[in-house]
Amino acid sequence: MQYYVKDSALIIKGDFEAASTGLNGGRARVKYIFNKQVPRTFNPPDPREFLKEEALKLGLGKDHFGLLTAVKMEYLQVIENDYLTAFITAGISNGSEFRAKVGTINIILVSKARLSETALLGAIITATEAKGLALLEKGYTFLGTNTDAVIVAYEIDSKKDSKLGLENERKTEIPYSGSSTDFGKKITEAVIKGVKAGLELRGE
């Protein structure tokens, strides 16, 4: 996996099995995952088509999952926890749909260890729970915003596994990702840390 920021977008490059709750999301094998910054006044007639066009501008081709955020990339949080890397942009100046209409917390989780289908999809729940907990611990009365999204992915093939001590994780996929599992605990810790740090940098 490689990641970098280009043209106000976080780009994560690799060979992934992934699930996305964002625009044009679903379940797929992708080469790129990205999170593109857009203006606060962002309101295109077709957000899904806009995302496709942005991917083309970034040179990412068709095999991708993407998210959109009004949070500047300078506030991006990258949290590494053993075989898990979390990429988080957090902005809640406009709360949830019960409080206001805009604001986004995007969470991208990438595992070097293989995940079962159950763990891949369950990680979305665990990440969402952790996001809500982070907001509650900061004193907010809502659990997210109305445009939040999560992408969970794992690397399909990595020649670096032996160097990283991931032989066991690669040979035996992680079966579950609930908050009481080792993987779930890593997700919870990374998301809480990333959400809180991102909001604090923005004074939120």
Secondary structure, 3 states (H helix, E strand, C coil): CEEEEECCEEEEEEEEEEEECCCCCEEEEEEEEEEEECCCCCCCCCHHHHHHHHHHHCCCCCCEEEEEECCCHHHCEEEEECCEEEEEEEECCCCCCCCCCCCEEEEEEEECCCECHHHHHHHHHHHHHHHHHHHHHCCCCCCCCCCCEEEEEEECCCCCHHHHCCHHHHHCCECCCCCCCHHHHHHHHHHHHHHHHHHHHCCC
